[in-house]
């Protein structure tokens, strides 16, 4: 049943001000800034071996970093490639990494989810797409109904590429829209017309892609409520299966190219949230269900069903209902979550190449989860994915008395209860509809590492985006 719309957009200004602070998005726990560069290729091989000893399926993420030009708002790891030999060299090393990974898994592992991200994966020529596809098929056993997705940029993705991707077996598309207002696109260095976006979407539907996602971003320079409302209205007319409505993270101390953005043109605080509020209202009125903190899906989509049946999960590819909890990351800057540990590849092309030449792996930092990490990770995933912290489930899974285990953390939840963001229901904590807007803040309570990471005495600049 569709929740009453006012529950999702009538948020008191005082709460926005109160909870607007830097905080993680919890695609992992512990979060990436906690990880150590003392994590070695040998450590990564131990986690691969731990996974290889199991019969679990796997998800795979492949990073294609290349773009024709850099958008000034972008927070992704991107390489502006002017020469084709740059791409060819990268693929050579990527193929070496795929082969090295496959050699450590003992046999072809059952693959349930594959995603090509970037950058712009369709920067590759069709012949290069084929080479990469074949290398992955040599390394993994694709499930007949595997979720196989790719990020496409309507400005550069050709009809021929879309047709070829569908013929290969890709069944999901993720399209960046951000904002269709020309003034906003000018401010972020992205010229993407409505016609380009619509043509890519319609062809994807005609070709039979079973899931199409679109990304919108609020908090961009020059955005107004009226203009953003028109962008959302246009997207709703297209009727994508899923929508992500992301908050723009302005972190020029991390992404120097963002210095090109005029900070005076950025909406902030309640003004920024008003943009999100109008999107929420429109999407729920159009029949979309809120999923997690900033995702929306049609009721028949598996993400919406996963929220209802408790199968929703969160990893470095976003929200998913894949039964695979292990993920291998391939390519520059990619992240893996495998065999009880996290591992990230070097984010620089030169470093990626050098490390593979020296050790066979591109890993430069990672983390081996402790028992406490695993317990807290499940608590945070419960809040972020199911809007519920089920103490009985934690007790059963880890053999603990979770209310005693989290006694100190629970003592810090009073403000969320008094502000109507959390409720106690039996042996569970339940995030209210109002609380969904602040789910990151609630999850932060259970993060044992966060106090040090956000200590202003040791941190000069925030390392996380703001929660509002």
PLY file of the C-alpha trace (Angstrom):
ply
format ascii 1.0
element vertex 468
property float x
property float y
property float z
element edge 467
property int vertex1
property int vertex2
end_header
0.00 0.00 0.00
1.31 3.45 -0.90
2.17 5.46 2.25
0.49 8.82 2.75
2.59 11.33 0.86
2.90 13.97 3.63
4.80 11.49 5.78
7.63 11.64 3.29
8.04 15.30 2.49
6.65 17.40 5.34
9.89 17.54 7.34
10.25 20.29 9.97
13.01 22.79 9.18
14.32 22.43 12.72
15.03 18.74 12.16
16.85 19.48 8.91
19.13 21.91 10.68
19.60 19.58 13.65
20.64 16.52 11.65
22.51 18.16 8.77
26.03 16.94 9.39
28.72 14.92 7.56
28.05 11.19 7.61
28.70 7.94 5.70
26.36 6.43 3.13
27.27 2.95 4.46
27.93 1.10 1.24
30.31 -0.70 3.59
31.00 -1.06 7.29
33.61 -0.26 8.38
33.66 2.65 5.94
36.53 3.13 3.49
38.42 5.81 5.53
38.91 3.20 8.26
40.70 0.76 5.97
44.47 0.42 6.08
47.18 0.51 3.44
48.93 -2.22 5.43
46.44 -4.60 3.81
48.63 -6.51 1.35
48.05 -8.61 -1.78
48.75 -11.63 0.44
45.88 -10.57 2.70
43.62 -10.29 -0.33
44.61 -13.77 -1.48
43.66 -15.14 1.95
40.16 -13.67 1.57
39.87 -15.05 -1.94
40.90 -18.46 -0.60
38.31 -18.20 2.17
35.66 -17.51 -0.44
36.97 -20.24 -2.77
36.47 -22.81 0.01
32.75 -22.02 0.00
29.96 -22.77 -2.45
28.59 -19.23 -2.39
27.76 -17.37 -5.62
29.44 -14.06 -6.43
28.77 -10.58 -7.76
31.31 -8.79 -9.95
31.87 -5.08 -10.49
34.07 -3.86 -13.37
35.27 -0.25 -13.48
35.74 1.43 -16.86
37.11 4.86 -15.92
37.09 6.63 -19.28
35.02 9.67 -20.24
35.21 12.11 -23.13
35.10 15.06 -20.72
34.75 15.59 -16.97
31.55 17.00 -15.45
32.45 19.46 -12.73
30.09 17.93 -10.14
31.34 14.35 -10.63
32.51 12.34 -7.65
33.54 9.22 -9.59
37.01 7.99 -10.48
37.32 9.21 -14.07
40.07 9.34 -16.70
39.70 11.70 -19.67
41.12 9.60 -22.51
42.29 11.40 -25.61
44.03 8.43 -27.23
42.79 4.96 -28.03
46.04 3.32 -26.93
45.25 4.52 -23.39
42.12 2.37 -23.43
43.90 -0.58 -25.03
46.61 -0.57 -22.37
44.02 -0.43 -19.61
42.14 -3.40 -21.03
45.38 -5.38 -21.23
45.95 -4.94 -17.50
42.27 -5.47 -16.66
42.38 -8.81 -18.51
45.45 -9.78 -16.49
43.60 -8.97 -13.27
40.59 -11.05 -14.36
42.81 -14.02 -15.17
44.72 -13.70 -11.90
41.46 -13.61 -9.95
40.02 -16.62 -11.75
43.20 -18.61 -11.05
42.67 -18.19 -7.29
39.03 -19.29 -7.23
39.68 -22.94 -8.04
36.83 -23.23 -10.54
34.43 -20.99 -12.43
32.27 -19.40 -9.77
28.51 -18.99 -10.09
27.89 -15.32 -11.00
24.55 -13.79 -10.00
25.23 -10.09 -10.58
27.53 -8.18 -12.92
27.80 -4.43 -13.26
30.00 -2.29 -15.50
30.45 1.17 -14.03
32.56 4.21 -14.67
33.35 6.62 -16.05
31.43 5.73 -19.14
31.61 2.01 -20.00
30.18 2.71 -23.46
33.34 4.71 -24.13
34.58 1.29 -25.27
34.20 0.25 -28.89
31.96 -2.72 -29.63
35.03 -4.87 -30.36
36.46 -3.94 -26.94
33.13 -4.65 -25.24
33.23 -8.11 -26.81
36.76 -8.78 -25.58
35.89 -7.83 -22.01
32.64 -9.81 -22.09
34.46 -12.93 -23.31
37.17 -12.62 -20.64
34.51 -12.46 -17.93
32.67 -15.44 -19.41
35.92 -17.40 -19.38
36.37 -16.61 -15.69
32.82 -16.98 -14.29
29.77 -19.20 -14.78
26.91 -16.81 -15.55
23.57 -17.70 -14.01
20.85 -17.89 -16.72
18.91 -15.14 -14.92
21.89 -13.12 -13.70
21.38 -9.39 -13.23
23.75 -7.85 -15.79
23.84 -4.08 -15.78
25.80 -1.24 -17.31
25.94 2.53 -16.86
25.21 4.42 -20.06
25.60 8.09 -20.93
22.90 9.17 -23.42
25.32 11.70 -24.89
27.79 9.08 -26.14
25.98 5.71 -26.18
24.99 4.75 -29.71
21.98 2.67 -30.80
24.42 0.11 -32.19
26.05 -0.25 -28.79
22.70 -0.68 -27.03
21.59 -3.34 -29.49
24.90 -5.17 -29.12
24.79 -5.03 -25.30
21.32 -6.53 -25.32
22.39 -9.29 -27.69
25.29 -10.16 -25.40
22.98 -10.56 -22.43
22.91 -7.24 -20.60
19.45 -6.75 -19.12
19.73 -3.56 -17.01
20.61 0.01 -17.85
21.55 2.81 -15.47
21.29 6.29 -16.96
22.61 9.50 -15.49
20.09 12.34 -15.85
21.02 14.58 -12.88
18.82 17.55 -13.96
17.30 18.32 -17.35
17.40 22.12 -16.84
19.86 23.69 -19.34
21.08 26.31 -16.84
21.95 23.62 -14.31
23.67 21.50 -16.94
25.76 24.49 -17.98
26.78 25.04 -14.36
27.98 21.43 -14.00
29.56 21.09 -17.44
27.07 18.56 -18.78
25.09 19.18 -21.94
22.49 16.42 -22.11
19.26 17.15 -23.94
15.83 15.75 -23.17
15.78 14.28 -26.68
19.05 12.36 -26.11
17.85 10.94 -22.81
14.44 10.01 -24.17
15.88 8.31 -27.25
18.22 6.15 -25.16
15.42 5.24 -22.75
12.90 4.36 -25.46
15.38 2.23 -27.38
16.28 0.41 -24.17
12.61 -0.42 -23.65
12.19 -1.54 -27.26
15.22 -3.83 -26.94
13.77 -5.50 -23.86
16.03 -4.31 -21.06
14.10 -5.57 -18.04
15.28 -2.91 -15.64
16.08 0.74 -16.38
17.31 3.06 -13.65
17.71 6.83 -13.81
19.79 9.00 -11.49
18.77 12.48 -10.42
20.87 14.81 -8.25
19.62 17.58 -5.97
21.73 20.33 -4.49
23.39 21.24 -7.81
24.24 24.85 -8.66
21.40 27.03 -10.01
18.71 24.47 -9.16
15.30 25.88 -8.32
12.29 24.00 -7.03
10.21 24.84 -10.10
12.90 23.71 -12.54
13.69 20.54 -10.63
9.99 19.75 -10.41
9.80 19.94 -14.20
12.80 17.60 -14.53
11.22 15.06 -12.19
7.88 15.34 -14.00
9.56 14.56 -17.31
11.36 11.55 -15.85
8.10 10.26 -14.33
6.51 10.38 -17.79
9.20 7.99 -19.05
8.41 5.60 -16.18
11.81 4.05 -15.38
11.67 1.03 -13.09
13.90 2.65 -10.49
15.08 6.12 -9.60
17.93 7.27 -7.42
17.68 10.86 -6.14
21.15 11.62 -4.81
22.31 14.52 -2.73
25.18 16.34 -4.43
28.33 16.00 -2.30
30.44 19.14 -2.66
33.90 18.03 -1.52
36.43 20.08 -3.53
39.17 19.16 -1.03
38.68 15.54 -2.22
37.66 16.24 -5.85
39.63 19.36 -6.92
37.70 19.73 -10.21
34.64 20.68 -8.11
36.40 23.98 -7.42
35.05 25.07 -10.81
31.57 25.15 -9.26
30.46 28.49 -7.85
29.62 27.68 -4.22
27.38 30.76 -4.02
25.04 29.03 -6.49
24.65 25.89 -4.36
21.39 25.42 -2.42
22.03 24.39 1.18
20.24 23.18 4.30
16.44 23.55 4.13
16.65 25.03 0.61
18.52 21.96 -0.57
16.15 19.58 1.13
13.16 21.36 -0.43
14.44 20.09 -3.79
14.44 16.53 -2.48
11.03 17.05 -0.90
9.40 18.01 -4.18
10.92 14.94 -5.85
9.62 12.68 -3.07
6.13 14.12 -3.38
6.06 13.70 -7.14
7.48 10.19 -7.15
5.15 8.85 -4.47
2.16 10.47 -6.18
3.28 8.71 -9.37
3.25 5.34 -7.61
6.93 4.89 -6.75
7.88 3.35 -3.41
10.71 4.80 -1.29
13.55 2.29 -0.99
16.23 2.95 1.57
17.32 6.55 1.92
17.30 7.94 -1.63
16.03 5.22 -3.97
12.55 4.72 -5.40
11.06 1.82 -7.32
7.78 0.86 -8.92
5.81 -1.61 -6.74
6.37 -4.48 -9.16
10.15 -3.93 -9.17
12.19 -6.44 -7.17
13.71 -3.69 -5.00
10.27 -2.70 -3.75
9.45 -6.35 -3.17
12.78 -6.85 -1.42
12.01 -4.08 1.03
8.72 -5.79 1.88
10.10 -9.32 2.24
13.38 -8.40 3.96
15.68 -9.44 1.09
17.03 -5.96 0.34
20.81 -5.66 0.62
23.31 -2.84 0.13
26.79 -3.09 -1.39
29.17 -0.98 -3.45
26.82 -1.25 -6.44
23.93 0.20 -4.39
20.71 -1.49 -3.29
20.15 -5.01 -4.58
18.21 -8.20 -3.89
20.99 -10.45 -5.19
21.52 -13.54 -3.05
25.26 -13.05 -3.46
26.91 -11.30 -0.51
30.44 -11.70 -1.88
31.59 -9.21 -4.49
34.77 -9.02 -6.56
35.91 -5.63 -7.79
37.94 -5.43 -11.00
39.66 -2.41 -12.51
41.18 0.81 -11.26
39.73 2.06 -7.90
37.25 -0.85 -7.72
36.30 -2.36 -4.38
35.70 -5.97 -3.43
33.82 -7.44 -0.47
34.98 -11.03 -0.38
35.58 -13.76 2.16
35.18 -11.53 5.21
37.28 -8.62 3.99
37.27 -5.48 1.86
39.92 -4.68 -0.75
40.32 -1.63 -2.96
42.47 -1.24 -6.06
44.76 1.70 -6.68
42.74 4.66 -7.97
45.52 5.95 -10.27
46.14 4.37 -13.65
49.91 4.43 -13.16
49.60 2.88 -9.72
47.16 0.25 -11.01
49.62 -0.80 -13.71
52.67 -0.75 -11.42
51.05 -2.87 -8.72
49.86 -5.51 -11.20
53.34 -5.65 -12.73
54.96 -6.05 -9.29
52.54 -8.40 -7.49
49.84 -9.51 -9.91
47.28 -7.52 -7.90
46.27 -3.84 -7.86
45.15 -3.83 -4.21
46.45 -0.91 -2.16
44.24 -0.89 0.92
41.66 -3.02 2.64
40.26 -4.39 5.87
39.67 -7.74 7.55
36.40 -7.67 9.48
36.45 -8.41 13.19
33.54 -10.09 14.94
32.42 -6.70 16.25
32.58 -5.33 12.69
30.34 -8.15 11.48
27.77 -7.59 14.22
27.66 -3.83 13.70
27.60 -4.26 9.94
24.43 -6.33 10.19
22.85 -3.79 12.54
23.61 -0.94 10.13
22.41 -2.93 7.11
19.16 -3.63 8.94
18.60 0.07 9.45
19.68 1.10 5.94
17.93 -1.71 4.01
14.99 -2.90 6.07
14.29 0.20 8.17
14.43 -2.08 11.18
16.94 -3.32 13.73
15.75 -6.79 14.72
17.44 -7.72 18.00
16.08 -11.28 17.94
17.64 -11.89 14.51
21.00 -10.53 15.69
20.79 -12.74 18.80
20.09 -15.81 16.69
22.79 -15.10 14.13
25.64 -14.13 16.44
24.73 -15.81 19.73
24.62 -12.56 21.68
22.21 -10.57 23.78
22.11 -7.69 21.31
20.31 -5.22 23.57
23.08 -5.68 26.13
25.75 -5.70 23.42
24.54 -2.33 22.09
23.63 -0.94 25.53
25.83 2.16 25.19
24.78 2.80 21.56
21.09 2.48 22.42
21.47 5.08 25.15
22.22 7.63 22.40
18.96 7.05 20.50
16.70 9.12 22.75
16.72 12.15 20.45
15.60 10.01 17.49
12.70 8.64 19.55
11.65 12.06 20.81
11.84 13.54 17.30
9.59 10.79 15.91
12.28 9.13 13.81
12.42 5.80 15.66
9.91 3.55 17.42
10.28 0.46 19.58
8.19 -2.45 18.32
8.56 -5.60 20.39
12.15 -6.79 20.12
12.96 -4.38 17.28
13.71 -0.75 16.53
11.69 0.53 13.57
12.53 3.61 11.48
9.40 5.72 11.00
8.43 7.22 7.62
9.78 10.56 8.86
12.94 8.84 10.06
13.73 7.50 6.59
15.03 10.95 5.69
17.58 10.66 8.49
18.43 6.96 8.24
22.13 7.75 7.82
22.09 9.67 11.10
20.42 6.77 12.88
22.89 4.23 11.47
25.81 6.42 12.54
24.93 5.68 16.18
26.18 2.10 15.74
29.46 3.04 14.00
32.28 2.36 16.43
34.88 4.12 14.26
32.99 7.30 13.48
33.89 9.38 16.56
37.56 9.33 15.59
36.91 9.92 11.89
34.77 12.99 12.59
36.89 14.38 15.45
37.52 18.00 14.44
40.73 17.95 16.42
42.19 15.32 14.08
40.25 16.02 10.87
40.68 19.33 9.07
38.01 18.74 6.45
34.90 16.50 6.52
35.55 13.19 4.80
31.87 12.40 4.28
29.09 14.19 2.45
26.37 15.90 4.47
23.33 13.87 5.46
20.85 16.54 4.30
0 1
1 2
2 3
3 4
4 5
5 6
6 7
7 8
8 9
9 10
10 11
11 12
12 13
13 14
14 15
15 16
16 17
17 18
18 19
19 20
20 21
21 22
22 23
23 24
24 25
25 26
26 27
27 28
28 29
29 30
30 31
31 32
32 33
33 34
34 35
35 36
36 37
37 38
38 39
39 40
40 41
41 42
42 43
43 44
44 45
45 46
46 47
47 48
48 49
49 50
50 51
51 52
52 53
53 54
54 55
55 56
56 57
57 58
58 59
59 60
60 61
61 62
62 63
63 64
64 65
65 66
66 67
67 68
68 69
69 70
70 71
71 72
72 73
73 74
74 75
75 76
76 77
77 78
78 79
79 80
80 81
81 82
82 83
83 84
84 85
85 86
86 87
87 88
88 89
89 90
90 91
91 92
92 93
93 94
94 95
95 96
96 97
97 98
98 99
99 100
100 101
101 102
102 103
103 104
104 105
105 106
106 107
107 108
108 109
109 110
110 111
111 112
112 113
113 114
114 115
115 116
116 117
117 118
118 119
119 120
120 121
121 122
122 123
123 124
124 125
125 126
126 127
127 128
128 129
129 130
130 131
131 132
132 133
133 134
134 135
135 136
136 137
137 138
138 139
139 140
140 141
141 142
142 143
143 144
144 145
145 146
146 147
147 148
148 149
149 150
150 151
151 152
152 153
153 154
154 155
155 156
156 157
157 158
158 159
159 160
160 161
161 162
162 163
163 164
164 165
165 166
166 167
167 168
168 169
169 170
170 171
171 172
172 173
173 174
174 175
175 176
176 177
177 178
178 179
179 180
180 181
181 182
182 183
183 184
184 185
185 186
186 187
187 188
188 189
189 190
190 191
191 192
192 193
193 194
194 195
195 196
196 197
197 198
198 199
199 200
200 201
201 202
202 203
203 204
204 205
205 206
206 207
207 208
208 209
209 210
210 211
211 212
212 213
213 214
214 215
215 216
216 217
217 218
218 219
219 220
220 221
221 222
222 223
223 224
224 225
225 226
226 227
227 228
228 229
229 230
230 231
231 232
232 233
233 234
234 235
235 236
236 237
237 238
238 239
239 240
240 241
241 242
242 243
243 244
244 245
245 246
246 247
247 248
248 249
249 250
250 251
251 252
252 253
253 254
254 255
255 256
256 257
257 258
258 259
259 260
260 261
261 262
262 263
263 264
264 265
265 266
266 267
267 268
268 269
269 270
270 271
271 272
272 273
273 274
274 275
275 276
276 277
277 278
278 279
279 280
280 281
281 282
282 283
283 284
284 285
285 286
286 287
287 288
288 289
289 290
290 291
291 292
292 293
293 294
294 295
295 296
296 297
297 298
298 299
299 300
300 301
301 302
302 303
303 304
304 305
305 306
306 307
307 308
308 309
309 310
310 311
311 312
312 313
313 314
314 315
315 316
316 317
317 318
318 319
319 320
320 321
321 322
322 323
323 324
324 325
325 326
326 327
327 328
328 329
329 330
330 331
331 332
332 333
333 334
334 335
335 336
336 337
337 338
338 339
339 340
340 341
341 342
342 343
343 344
344 345
345 346
346 347
347 348
348 349
349 350
350 351
351 352
352 353
353 354
354 355
355 356
356 357
357 358
358 359
359 360
360 361
361 362
362 363
363 364
364 365
365 366
366 367
367 368
368 369
369 370
370 371
371 372
372 373
373 374
374 375
375 376
376 377
377 378
378 379
379 380
380 381
381 382
382 383
383 384
384 385
385 386
386 387
387 388
388 389
389 390
390 391
391 392
392 393
393 394
394 395
395 396
396 397
397 398
398 399
399 400
400 401
401 402
402 403
403 404
404 405
405 406
406 407
407 408
408 409
409 410
410 411
411 412
412 413
413 414
414 415
415 416
416 417
417 418
418 419
419 420
420 421
421 422
422 423
423 424
424 425
425 426
426 427
427 428
428 429
429 430
430 431
431 432
432 433
433 434
434 435
435 436
436 437
437 438
438 439
439 440
440 441
441 442
442 443
443 444
444 445
445 446
446 447
447 448
448 449
449 450
450 451
451 452
452 453
453 454
454 455
455 456
456 457
457 458
458 459
459 460
460 461
461 462
462 463
463 464
464 465
465 466
466 467
